[in-house]
Amino acid sequence: MTGARQTINVRTWSKTVPPYGFRPGDLDLYVLKEHDDILRALGRERSPDRSGRLGVFLGLICLVALVGGVSTFGGTILSTAGGVTRSVGEAGPLDDDLGIPITAGCFVVVLAGVIGIGYRWWSSHRHSTGLEIGYLIAAVGCGGIALWQLGTDRGVPGFAPASLPVWLTVAAAAVLLAAVLLFSRGRRVPVPRHFRAIGPPDPDRAAGLVAGLEPRVREKLLDERRRAIGRLRDRDLLDDAAAADLESTPLGTSPLRAEPR
């Protein structure tokens, strides 16, 4: 499996995992990443890191909705063909019976995107990305245009039900944009997810497989583990007590421990 072979080692993981993506239980998965039989006994297997693909797909849907939300409006559109300027018309590409509900529906999707950005920003300890900031700016700008065009070209009252998704989107995006610009802790980096669950763990089998490793191999893994714990402590991802507690646990047991909340 190509993606599995590209799994980073425990040294790289302990140096690069961001604080908001750090899970102590991942320690032994990276230590034992070359031992697929032990990983399977722990209920895991290596897999390609697809952590960013879903986000890209959802982001494209929200971007398409943003463009669709403003492209269904009316307004006189002037185009030049063969040197002659002509009016495409004031009704827009869609009449009111289709244009208004499609616009409202598009901004429901845009609002979902804004909420998703807010969730990711908060859950990543207030780290953001430039693309997310750009999306929030575009949501505010396009929402403002949409509200103006709804009133002038479609004749929709200011707070009619059809315009509420646009109002909510503009308000939410503006508030979140201000919060992100004022209170962000920096740029967010992707959190690697190189292992996936394949079933319930078998602690006894995992312990037996670890015990069956050659002594020099097991000692090398334990040394890598100690070094990784030291790096995590130096980065303040573990305090002294948590580092000592984790180091005292047998090799292969970190994924079986309950993650702190």
MODELLER restraints for C-alpha pairs under 7 A, 6 or more apart:
rsr = mdl.restraints
at = mdl.atoms
rsr.add(forms.Gaussian(group=physical.xy_distance, feature=features.Distance(at['CA:3:A'], at['CA:47:A']), mean=5.96, stdev=0.5))
rsr.add(forms.Gaussian(group=physical.xy_distance, feature=features.Distance(at['CA:3:A'], at['CA:48:A']), mean=3.92, stdev=0.5))
rsr.add(forms.Gaussian(group=physical.xy_distance, feature=features.Distance(at['CA:3:A'], at['CA:49:A']), mean=6.86, stdev=0.5))
rsr.add(forms.Gaussian(group=physical.xy_distance, feature=features.Distance(at['CA:4:A'], at['CA:46:A']), mean=5.10, stdev=0.5))
rsr.add(forms.Gaussian(group=physical.xy_distance, feature=features.Distance(at['CA:4:A'], at['CA:47:A']), mean=4.98, stdev=0.5))
rsr.add(forms.Gaussian(group=physical.xy_distance, feature=features.Distance(at['CA:4:A'], at['CA:48:A']), mean=5.56, stdev=0.5))
rsr.add(forms.Gaussian(group=physical.xy_distance, feature=features.Distance(at['CA:7:A'], at['CA:194:A']), mean=6.05, stdev=0.5))
rsr.add(forms.Gaussian(group=physical.xy_distance, feature=features.Distance(at['CA:9:A'], at['CA:30:A']), mean=5.84, stdev=0.5))
rsr.add(forms.Gaussian(group=physical.xy_distance, feature=features.Distance(at['CA:10:A'], at['CA:30:A']), mean=4.82, stdev=0.5))
rsr.add(forms.Gaussian(group=physical.xy_distance, feature=features.Distance(at['CA:10:A'], at['CA:31:A']), mean=5.45, stdev=0.5))
rsr.add(forms.Gaussian(group=physical.xy_distance, feature=features.Distance(at['CA:10:A'], at['CA:228:A']), mean=6.64, stdev=0.5))
rsr.add(forms.Gaussian(group=physical.xy_distance, feature=features.Distance(at['CA:11:A'], at['CA:228:A']), mean=6.01, stdev=0.5))
rsr.add(forms.Gaussian(group=physical.xy_distance, feature=features.Distance(at['CA:14:A'], at['CA:228:A']), mean=5.56, stdev=0.5))
rsr.add(forms.Gaussian(group=physical.xy_distance, feature=features.Distance(at['CA:14:A'], at['CA:231:A']), mean=6.29, stdev=0.5))
rsr.add(forms.Gaussian(group=physical.xy_distance, feature=features.Distance(at['CA:14:A'], at['CA:232:A']), mean=5.88, stdev=0.5))
rsr.add(forms.Gaussian(group=physical.xy_distance, feature=features.Distance(at['CA:15:A'], at['CA:231:A']), mean=6.72, stdev=0.5))
rsr.add(forms.Gaussian(group=physical.xy_distance, feature=features.Distance(at['CA:17:A'], at['CA:191:A']), mean=6.71, stdev=0.5))
rsr.add(forms.Gaussian(group=physical.xy_distance, feature=features.Distance(at['CA:18:A'], at['CA:191:A']), mean=6.90, stdev=0.5))
rsr.add(forms.Gaussian(group=physical.xy_distance, feature=features.Distance(at['CA:19:A'], at['CA:237:A']), mean=6.38, stdev=0.5))
rsr.add(forms.Gaussian(group=physical.xy_distance, feature=features.Distance(at['CA:20:A'], at['CA:124:A']), mean=4.97, stdev=0.5))
rsr.add(forms.Gaussian(group=physical.xy_distance, feature=features.Distance(at['CA:20:A'], at['CA:125:A']), mean=6.10, stdev=0.5))
rsr.add(forms.Gaussian(group=physical.xy_distance, feature=features.Distance(at['CA:21:A'], at['CA:191:A']), mean=5.56, stdev=0.5))
rsr.add(forms.Gaussian(group=physical.xy_distance, feature=features.Distance(at['CA:23:A'], at['CA:259:A']), mean=6.98, stdev=0.5))
rsr.add(forms.Gaussian(group=physical.xy_distance, feature=features.Distance(at['CA:24:A'], at['CA:254:A']), mean=6.85, stdev=0.5))
rsr.add(forms.Gaussian(group=physical.xy_distance, feature=features.Distance(at['CA:25:A'], at['CA:254:A']), mean=4.55, stdev=0.5))
rsr.add(forms.Gaussian(group=physical.xy_distance, feature=features.Distance(at['CA:25:A'], at['CA:255:A']), mean=4.15, stdev=0.5))
rsr.add(forms.Gaussian(group=physical.xy_distance, feature=features.Distance(at['CA:25:A'], at['CA:257:A']), mean=6.54, stdev=0.5))
rsr.add(forms.Gaussian(group=physical.xy_distance, feature=features.Distance(at['CA:25:A'], at['CA:259:A']), mean=6.71, stdev=0.5))
rsr.add(forms.Gaussian(group=physical.xy_distance, feature=features.Distance(at['CA:26:A'], at['CA:254:A']), mean=6.96, stdev=0.5))
rsr.add(forms.Gaussian(group=physical.xy_distance, feature=features.Distance(at['CA:26:A'], at['CA:255:A']), mean=6.10, stdev=0.5))
rsr.add(forms.Gaussian(group=physical.xy_distance, feature=features.Distance(at['CA:27:A'], at['CA:254:A']), mean=6.49, stdev=0.5))
rsr.add(forms.Gaussian(group=physical.xy_distance, feature=features.Distance(at['CA:28:A'], at['CA:251:A']), mean=6.74, stdev=0.5))
rsr.add(forms.Gaussian(group=physical.xy_distance, feature=features.Distance(at['CA:28:A'], at['CA:252:A']), mean=5.40, stdev=0.5))
rsr.add(forms.Gaussian(group=physical.xy_distance, feature=features.Distance(at['CA:28:A'], at['CA:254:A']), mean=5.81, stdev=0.5))
rsr.add(forms.Gaussian(group=physical.xy_distance, feature=features.Distance(at['CA:28:A'], at['CA:255:A']), mean=6.80, stdev=0.5))
rsr.add(forms.Gaussian(group=physical.xy_distance, feature=features.Distance(at['CA:29:A'], at['CA:39:A']), mean=6.89, stdev=0.5))
rsr.add(forms.Gaussian(group=physical.xy_distance, feature=features.Distance(at['CA:31:A'], at['CA:221:A']), mean=6.37, stdev=0.5))
rsr.add(forms.Gaussian(group=physical.xy_distance, feature=features.Distance(at['CA:31:A'], at['CA:225:A']), mean=6.40, stdev=0.5))
rsr.add(forms.Gaussian(group=physical.xy_distance, feature=features.Distance(at['CA:36:A'], at['CA:45:A']), mean=6.80, stdev=0.5))
rsr.add(forms.Gaussian(group=physical.xy_distance, feature=features.Distance(at['CA:38:A'], at['CA:206:A']), mean=5.50, stdev=0.5))
rsr.add(forms.Gaussian(group=physical.xy_distance, feature=features.Distance(at['CA:38:A'], at['CA:209:A']), mean=6.24, stdev=0.5))
rsr.add(forms.Gaussian(group=physical.xy_distance, feature=features.Distance(at['CA:39:A'], at['CA:45:A']), mean=5.75, stdev=0.5))
rsr.add(forms.Gaussian(group=physical.xy_distance, feature=features.Distance(at['CA:41:A'], at['CA:201:A']), mean=5.62, stdev=0.5))
rsr.add(forms.Gaussian(group=physical.xy_distance, feature=features.Distance(at['CA:41:A'], at['CA:202:A']), mean=5.26, stdev=0.5))
rsr.add(forms.Gaussian(group=physical.xy_distance, feature=features.Distance(at['CA:41:A'], at['CA:205:A']), mean=6.15, stdev=0.5))
rsr.add(forms.Gaussian(group=physical.xy_distance, feature=features.Distance(at['CA:41:A'], at['CA:206:A']), mean=5.07, stdev=0.5))
rsr.add(forms.Gaussian(group=physical.xy_distance, feature=features.Distance(at['CA:42:A'], at['CA:201:A']), mean=4.39, stdev=0.5))
rsr.add(forms.Gaussian(group=physical.xy_distance, feature=features.Distance(at['CA:42:A'], at['CA:202:A']), mean=6.03, stdev=0.5))
rsr.add(forms.Gaussian(group=physical.xy_distance, feature=features.Distance(at['CA:42:A'], at['CA:203:A']), mean=6.74, stdev=0.5))
rsr.add(forms.Gaussian(group=physical.xy_distance, feature=features.Distance(at['CA:42:A'], at['CA:206:A']), mean=6.25, stdev=0.5))
rsr.add(forms.Gaussian(group=physical.xy_distance, feature=features.Distance(at['CA:43:A'], at['CA:197:A']), mean=5.64, stdev=0.5))
rsr.add(forms.Gaussian(group=physical.xy_distance, feature=features.Distance(at['CA:43:A'], at['CA:198:A']), mean=5.36, stdev=0.5))
rsr.add(forms.Gaussian(group=physical.xy_distance, feature=features.Distance(at['CA:43:A'], at['CA:199:A']), mean=4.91, stdev=0.5))
rsr.add(forms.Gaussian(group=physical.xy_distance, feature=features.Distance(at['CA:43:A'], at['CA:200:A']), mean=5.22, stdev=0.5))
rsr.add(forms.Gaussian(group=physical.xy_distance, feature=features.Distance(at['CA:43:A'], at['CA:201:A']), mean=4.30, stdev=0.5))
rsr.add(forms.Gaussian(group=physical.xy_distance, feature=features.Distance(at['CA:44:A'], at['CA:195:A']), mean=6.16, stdev=0.5))
rsr.add(forms.Gaussian(group=physical.xy_distance, feature=features.Distance(at['CA:44:A'], at['CA:196:A']), mean=5.43, stdev=0.5))
rsr.add(forms.Gaussian(group=physical.xy_distance, feature=features.Distance(at['CA:44:A'], at['CA:197:A']), mean=4.52, stdev=0.5))
rsr.add(forms.Gaussian(group=physical.xy_distance, feature=features.Distance(at['CA:44:A'], at['CA:198:A']), mean=5.41, stdev=0.5))
rsr.add(forms.Gaussian(group=physical.xy_distance, feature=features.Distance(at['CA:45:A'], at['CA:195:A']), mean=5.47, stdev=0.5))
rsr.add(forms.Gaussian(group=physical.xy_distance, feature=features.Distance(at['CA:45:A'], at['CA:196:A']), mean=5.65, stdev=0.5))
rsr.add(forms.Gaussian(group=physical.xy_distance, feature=features.Distance(at['CA:45:A'], at['CA:197:A']), mean=6.67, stdev=0.5))
rsr.add(forms.Gaussian(group=physical.xy_distance, feature=features.Distance(at['CA:45:A'], at['CA:198:A']), mean=6.78, stdev=0.5))
rsr.add(forms.Gaussian(group=physical.xy_distance, feature=features.Distance(at['CA:46:A'], at['CA:194:A']), mean=5.79, stdev=0.5))
rsr.add(forms.Gaussian(group=physical.xy_distance, feature=features.Distance(at['CA:46:A'], at['CA:195:A']), mean=4.52, stdev=0.5))
rsr.add(forms.Gaussian(group=physical.xy_distance, feature=features.Distance(at['CA:46:A'], at['CA:196:A']), mean=6.50, stdev=0.5))
rsr.add(forms.Gaussian(group=physical.xy_distance, feature=features.Distance(at['CA:47:A'], at['CA:194:A']), mean=5.46, stdev=0.5))
rsr.add(forms.Gaussian(group=physical.xy_distance, feature=features.Distance(at['CA:47:A'], at['CA:195:A']), mean=5.44, stdev=0.5))
rsr.add(forms.Gaussian(group=physical.xy_distance, feature=features.Distance(at['CA:47:A'], at['CA:196:A']), mean=6.45, stdev=0.5))
rsr.add(forms.Gaussian(group=physical.xy_distance, feature=features.Distance(at['CA:48:A'], at['CA:194:A']), mean=6.10, stdev=0.5))
rsr.add(forms.Gaussian(group=physical.xy_distance, feature=features.Distance(at['CA:49:A'], at['CA:192:A']), mean=6.41, stdev=0.5))
rsr.add(forms.Gaussian(group=physical.xy_distance, feature=features.Distance(at['CA:49:A'], at['CA:193:A']), mean=5.42, stdev=0.5))
rsr.add(forms.Gaussian(group=physical.xy_distance, feature=features.Distance(at['CA:49:A'], at['CA:194:A']), mean=5.14, stdev=0.5))
rsr.add(forms.Gaussian(group=physical.xy_distance, feature=features.Distance(at['CA:51:A'], at['CA:192:A']), mean=6.73, stdev=0.5))
rsr.add(forms.Gaussian(group=physical.xy_distance, feature=features.Distance(at['CA:51:A'], at['CA:193:A']), mean=6.20, stdev=0.5))
rsr.add(forms.Gaussian(group=physical.xy_distance, feature=features.Distance(at['CA:62:A'], at['CA:109:A']), mean=6.03, stdev=0.5))
rsr.add(forms.Gaussian(group=physical.xy_distance, feature=features.Distance(at['CA:62:A'], at['CA:110:A']), mean=5.33, stdev=0.5))
rsr.add(forms.Gaussian(group=physical.xy_distance, feature=features.Distance(at['CA:62:A'], at['CA:113:A']), mean=5.82, stdev=0.5))
rsr.add(forms.Gaussian(group=physical.xy_distance, feature=features.Distance(at['CA:65:A'], at['CA:106:A']), mean=4.80, stdev=0.5))
rsr.add(forms.Gaussian(group=physical.xy_distance, feature=features.Distance(at['CA:65:A'], at['CA:107:A']), mean=6.82, stdev=0.5))
rsr.add(forms.Gaussian(group=physical.xy_distance, feature=features.Distance(at['CA:65:A'], at['CA:109:A']), mean=6.32, stdev=0.5))
rsr.add(forms.Gaussian(group=physical.xy_distance, feature=features.Distance(at['CA:65:A'], at['CA:110:A']), mean=6.17, stdev=0.5))
rsr.add(forms.Gaussian(group=physical.xy_distance, feature=features.Distance(at['CA:66:A'], at['CA:106:A']), mean=6.57, stdev=0.5))
rsr.add(forms.Gaussian(group=physical.xy_distance, feature=features.Distance(at['CA:66:A'], at['CA:107:A']), mean=6.78, stdev=0.5))
rsr.add(forms.Gaussian(group=physical.xy_distance, feature=features.Distance(at['CA:66:A'], at['CA:110:A']), mean=5.96, stdev=0.5))
rsr.add(forms.Gaussian(group=physical.xy_distance, feature=features.Distance(at['CA:68:A'], at['CA:106:A']), mean=6.47, stdev=0.5))
rsr.add(forms.Gaussian(group=physical.xy_distance, feature=features.Distance(at['CA:69:A'], at['CA:103:A']), mean=4.55, stdev=0.5))
rsr.add(forms.Gaussian(group=physical.xy_distance, feature=features.Distance(at['CA:69:A'], at['CA:106:A']), mean=5.08, stdev=0.5))
rsr.add(forms.Gaussian(group=physical.xy_distance, feature=features.Distance(at['CA:69:A'], at['CA:107:A']), mean=6.19, stdev=0.5))
rsr.add(forms.Gaussian(group=physical.xy_distance, feature=features.Distance(at['CA:70:A'], at['CA:142:A']), mean=6.62, stdev=0.5))
rsr.add(forms.Gaussian(group=physical.xy_distance, feature=features.Distance(at['CA:70:A'], at['CA:146:A']), mean=5.79, stdev=0.5))
rsr.add(forms.Gaussian(group=physical.xy_distance, feature=features.Distance(at['CA:72:A'], at['CA:92:A']), mean=6.55, stdev=0.5))
rsr.add(forms.Gaussian(group=physical.xy_distance, feature=features.Distance(at['CA:72:A'], at['CA:93:A']), mean=6.05, stdev=0.5))
rsr.add(forms.Gaussian(group=physical.xy_distance, feature=features.Distance(at['CA:72:A'], at['CA:94:A']), mean=6.06, stdev=0.5))
rsr.add(forms.Gaussian(group=physical.xy_distance, feature=features.Distance(at['CA:72:A'], at['CA:99:A']), mean=5.32, stdev=0.5))
rsr.add(forms.Gaussian(group=physical.xy_distance, feature=features.Distance(at['CA:72:A'], at['CA:103:A']), mean=6.46, stdev=0.5))
rsr.add(forms.Gaussian(group=physical.xy_distance, feature=features.Distance(at['CA:73:A'], at['CA:92:A']), mean=5.52, stdev=0.5))
rsr.add(forms.Gaussian(group=physical.xy_distance, feature=features.Distance(at['CA:73:A'], at['CA:99:A']), mean=6.48, stdev=0.5))
rsr.add(forms.Gaussian(group=physical.xy_distance, feature=features.Distance(at['CA:73:A'], at['CA:149:A']), mean=6.52, stdev=0.5))
rsr.add(forms.Gaussian(group=physical.xy_distance, feature=features.Distance(at['CA:74:A'], at['CA:90:A']), mean=5.37, stdev=0.5))
rsr.add(forms.Gaussian(group=physical.xy_distance, feature=features.Distance(at['CA:74:A'], at['CA:91:A']), mean=4.82, stdev=0.5))
rsr.add(forms.Gaussian(group=physical.xy_distance, feature=features.Distance(at['CA:74:A'], at['CA:92:A']), mean=3.73, stdev=0.5))
rsr.add(forms.Gaussian(group=physical.xy_distance, feature=features.Distance(at['CA:74:A'], at['CA:149:A']), mean=6.93, stdev=0.5))
rsr.add(forms.Gaussian(group=physical.xy_distance, feature=features.Distance(at['CA:74:A'], at['CA:153:A']), mean=5.27, stdev=0.5))
rsr.add(forms.Gaussian(group=physical.xy_distance, feature=features.Distance(at['CA:74:A'], at['CA:154:A']), mean=6.71, stdev=0.5))
rsr.add(forms.Gaussian(group=physical.xy_distance, feature=features.Distance(at['CA:75:A'], at['CA:90:A']), mean=4.69, stdev=0.5))
rsr.add(forms.Gaussian(group=physical.xy_distance, feature=features.Distance(at['CA:75:A'], at['CA:91:A']), mean=6.69, stdev=0.5))
rsr.add(forms.Gaussian(group=physical.xy_distance, feature=features.Distance(at['CA:75:A'], at['CA:92:A']), mean=6.20, stdev=0.5))
rsr.add(forms.Gaussian(group=physical.xy_distance, feature=features.Distance(at['CA:75:A'], at['CA:153:A']), mean=5.65, stdev=0.5))
rsr.add(forms.Gaussian(group=physical.xy_distance, feature=features.Distance(at['CA:76:A'], at['CA:87:A']), mean=6.51, stdev=0.5))
rsr.add(forms.Gaussian(group=physical.xy_distance, feature=features.Distance(at['CA:76:A'], at['CA:88:A']), mean=6.66, stdev=0.5))
rsr.add(forms.Gaussian(group=physical.xy_distance, feature=features.Distance(at['CA:76:A'], at['CA:89:A']), mean=5.30, stdev=0.5))
rsr.add(forms.Gaussian(group=physical.xy_distance, feature=features.Distance(at['CA:76:A'], at['CA:90:A']), mean=4.50, stdev=0.5))
rsr.add(forms.Gaussian(group=physical.xy_distance, feature=features.Distance(at['CA:77:A'], at['CA:87:A']), mean=5.92, stdev=0.5))
rsr.add(forms.Gaussian(group=physical.xy_distance, feature=features.Distance(at['CA:77:A'], at['CA:88:A']), mean=5.35, stdev=0.5))
rsr.add(forms.Gaussian(group=physical.xy_distance, feature=features.Distance(at['CA:77:A'], at['CA:89:A']), mean=6.31, stdev=0.5))
rsr.add(forms.Gaussian(group=physical.xy_distance, feature=features.Distance(at['CA:78:A'], at['CA:85:A']), mean=6.60, stdev=0.5))
rsr.add(forms.Gaussian(group=physical.xy_distance, feature=features.Distance(at['CA:78:A'], at['CA:86:A']), mean=5.80, stdev=0.5))
rsr.add(forms.Gaussian(group=physical.xy_distance, feature=features.Distance(at['CA:78:A'], at['CA:87:A']), mean=4.89, stdev=0.5))
rsr.add(forms.Gaussian(group=physical.xy_distance, feature=features.Distance(at['CA:78:A'], at['CA:88:A']), mean=6.07, stdev=0.5))
rsr.add(forms.Gaussian(group=physical.xy_distance, feature=features.Distance(at['CA:79:A'], at['CA:85:A']), mean=5.71, stdev=0.5))
rsr.add(forms.Gaussian(group=physical.xy_distance, feature=features.Distance(at['CA:79:A'], at['CA:86:A']), mean=5.77, stdev=0.5))
rsr.add(forms.Gaussian(group=physical.xy_distance, feature=features.Distance(at['CA:79:A'], at['CA:87:A']), mean=6.69, stdev=0.5))
rsr.add(forms.Gaussian(group=physical.xy_distance, feature=features.Distance(at['CA:80:A'], at['CA:86:A']), mean=6.44, stdev=0.5))
rsr.add(forms.Gaussian(group=physical.xy_distance, feature=features.Distance(at['CA:96:A'], at['CA:154:A']), mean=6.58, stdev=0.5))
rsr.add(forms.Gaussian(group=physical.xy_distance, feature=features.Distance(at['CA:100:A'], at['CA:162:A']), mean=6.77, stdev=0.5))
rsr.add(forms.Gaussian(group=physical.xy_distance, feature=features.Distance(at['CA:101:A'], at['CA:162:A']), mean=6.75, stdev=0.5))
rsr.add(forms.Gaussian(group=physical.xy_distance, feature=features.Distance(at['CA:104:A'], at['CA:162:A']), mean=5.77, stdev=0.5))
rsr.add(forms.Gaussian(group=physical.xy_distance, feature=features.Distance(at['CA:104:A'], at['CA:163:A']), mean=6.55, stdev=0.5))
rsr.add(forms.Gaussian(group=physical.xy_distance, feature=features.Distance(at['CA:104:A'], at['CA:165:A']), mean=5.88, stdev=0.5))
rsr.add(forms.Gaussian(group=physical.xy_distance, feature=features.Distance(at['CA:104:A'], at['CA:166:A']), mean=6.83, stdev=0.5))
rsr.add(forms.Gaussian(group=physical.xy_distance, feature=features.Distance(at['CA:107:A'], at['CA:165:A']), mean=5.69, stdev=0.5))
rsr.add(forms.Gaussian(group=physical.xy_distance, feature=features.Distance(at['CA:107:A'], at['CA:166:A']), mean=5.69, stdev=0.5))
rsr.add(forms.Gaussian(group=physical.xy_distance, feature=features.Distance(at['CA:107:A'], at['CA:169:A']), mean=6.79, stdev=0.5))
rsr.add(forms.Gaussian(group=physical.xy_distance, feature=features.Distance(at['CA:108:A'], at['CA:165:A']), mean=5.63, stdev=0.5))
rsr.add(forms.Gaussian(group=physical.xy_distance, feature=features.Distance(at['CA:110:A'], at['CA:169:A']), mean=6.93, stdev=0.5))
rsr.add(forms.Gaussian(group=physical.xy_distance, feature=features.Distance(at['CA:111:A'], at['CA:169:A']), mean=4.89, stdev=0.5))
rsr.add(forms.Gaussian(group=physical.xy_distance, feature=features.Distance(at['CA:114:A'], at['CA:136:A']), mean=6.94, stdev=0.5))
rsr.add(forms.Gaussian(group=physical.xy_distance, feature=features.Distance(at['CA:114:A'], at['CA:173:A']), mean=6.05, stdev=0.5))
rsr.add(forms.Gaussian(group=physical.xy_distance, feature=features.Distance(at['CA:117:A'], at['CA:132:A']), mean=6.68, stdev=0.5))
rsr.add(forms.Gaussian(group=physical.xy_distance, feature=features.Distance(at['CA:118:A'], at['CA:176:A']), mean=6.72, stdev=0.5))
rsr.add(forms.Gaussian(group=physical.xy_distance, feature=features.Distance(at['CA:121:A'], at['CA:127:A']), mean=5.43, stdev=0.5))
rsr.add(forms.Gaussian(group=physical.xy_distance, feature=features.Distance(at['CA:121:A'], at['CA:128:A']), mean=5.62, stdev=0.5))
rsr.add(forms.Gaussian(group=physical.xy_distance, feature=features.Distance(at['CA:126:A'], at['CA:184:A']), mean=5.01, stdev=0.5))
rsr.add(forms.Gaussian(group=physical.xy_distance, feature=features.Distance(at['CA:126:A'], at['CA:185:A']), mean=5.71, stdev=0.5))
rsr.add(forms.Gaussian(group=physical.xy_distance, feature=features.Distance(at['CA:127:A'], at['CA:184:A']), mean=5.55, stdev=0.5))
rsr.add(forms.Gaussian(group=physical.xy_distance, feature=features.Distance(at['CA:127:A'], at['CA:185:A']), mean=5.46, stdev=0.5))
rsr.add(forms.Gaussian(group=physical.xy_distance, feature=features.Distance(at['CA:127:A'], at['CA:186:A']), mean=5.17, stdev=0.5))
rsr.add(forms.Gaussian(group=physical.xy_distance, feature=features.Distance(at['CA:127:A'], at['CA:187:A']), mean=5.24, stdev=0.5))
rsr.add(forms.Gaussian(group=physical.xy_distance, feature=features.Distance(at['CA:127:A'], at['CA:188:A']), mean=4.79, stdev=0.5))
rsr.add(forms.Gaussian(group=physical.xy_distance, feature=features.Distance(at['CA:128:A'], at['CA:184:A']), mean=6.73, stdev=0.5))
rsr.add(forms.Gaussian(group=physical.xy_distance, feature=features.Distance(at['CA:128:A'], at['CA:186:A']), mean=6.54, stdev=0.5))
rsr.add(forms.Gaussian(group=physical.xy_distance, feature=features.Distance(at['CA:128:A'], at['CA:187:A']), mean=5.00, stdev=0.5))
rsr.add(forms.Gaussian(group=physical.xy_distance, feature=features.Distance(at['CA:128:A'], at['CA:188:A']), mean=5.09, stdev=0.5))
rsr.add(forms.Gaussian(group=physical.xy_distance, feature=features.Distance(at['CA:129:A'], at['CA:187:A']), mean=5.40, stdev=0.5))
rsr.add(forms.Gaussian(group=physical.xy_distance, feature=features.Distance(at['CA:129:A'], at['CA:188:A']), mean=5.77, stdev=0.5))
rsr.add(forms.Gaussian(group=physical.xy_distance, feature=features.Distance(at['CA:133:A'], at['CA:177:A']), mean=6.77, stdev=0.5))
rsr.add(forms.Gaussian(group=physical.xy_distance, feature=features.Distance(at['CA:136:A'], at['CA:173:A']), mean=5.40, stdev=0.5))
rsr.add(forms.Gaussian(group=physical.xy_distance, feature=features.Distance(at['CA:136:A'], at['CA:177:A']), mean=6.05, stdev=0.5))
rsr.add(forms.Gaussian(group=physical.xy_distance, feature=features.Distance(at['CA:139:A'], at['CA:170:A']), mean=6.53, stdev=0.5))
rsr.add(forms.Gaussian(group=physical.xy_distance, feature=features.Distance(at['CA:139:A'], at['CA:173:A']), mean=6.44, stdev=0.5))
rsr.add(forms.Gaussian(group=physical.xy_distance, feature=features.Distance(at['CA:140:A'], at['CA:170:A']), mean=4.91, stdev=0.5))
rsr.add(forms.Gaussian(group=physical.xy_distance, feature=features.Distance(at['CA:140:A'], at['CA:173:A']), mean=6.04, stdev=0.5))
rsr.add(forms.Gaussian(group=physical.xy_distance, feature=features.Distance(at['CA:140:A'], at['CA:174:A']), mean=6.18, stdev=0.5))
rsr.add(forms.Gaussian(group=physical.xy_distance, feature=features.Distance(at['CA:143:A'], at['CA:166:A']), mean=5.77, stdev=0.5))
rsr.add(forms.Gaussian(group=physical.xy_distance, feature=features.Distance(at['CA:143:A'], at['CA:170:A']), mean=5.57, stdev=0.5))
rsr.add(forms.Gaussian(group=physical.xy_distance, feature=features.Distance(at['CA:147:A'], at['CA:166:A']), mean=6.87, stdev=0.5))
rsr.add(forms.Gaussian(group=physical.xy_distance, feature=features.Distance(at['CA:150:A'], at['CA:156:A']), mean=5.48, stdev=0.5))
rsr.add(forms.Gaussian(group=physical.xy_distance, feature=features.Distance(at['CA:151:A'], at['CA:157:A']), mean=6.11, stdev=0.5))
rsr.add(forms.Gaussian(group=physical.xy_distance, feature=features.Distance(at['CA:151:A'], at['CA:158:A']), mean=6.58, stdev=0.5))
rsr.add(forms.Gaussian(group=physical.xy_distance, feature=features.Distance(at['CA:206:A'], at['CA:252:A']), mean=6.97, stdev=0.5))
rsr.add(forms.Gaussian(group=physical.xy_distance, feature=features.Distance(at['CA:226:A'], at['CA:247:A']), mean=6.68, stdev=0.5))
rsr.add(forms.Gaussian(group=physical.xy_distance, feature=features.Distance(at['CA:229:A'], at['CA:243:A']), mean=6.25, stdev=0.5))
rsr.add(forms.Gaussian(group=physical.xy_distance, feature=features.Distance(at['CA:232:A'], at['CA:238:A']), mean=5.84, stdev=0.5))
rsr.add(forms.Gaussian(group=physical.xy_distance, feature=features.Distance(at['CA:233:A'], at['CA:239:A']), mean=5.93, stdev=0.5))
rsr.add(forms.Gaussian(group=physical.xy_distance, feature=features.Distance(at['CA:233:A'], at['CA:240:A']), mean=6.88, stdev=0.5))
rsr.add(forms.Gaussian(group=physical.xy_distance, feature=features.Distance(at['CA:233:A'], at['CA:243:A']), mean=6.52, stdev=0.5))
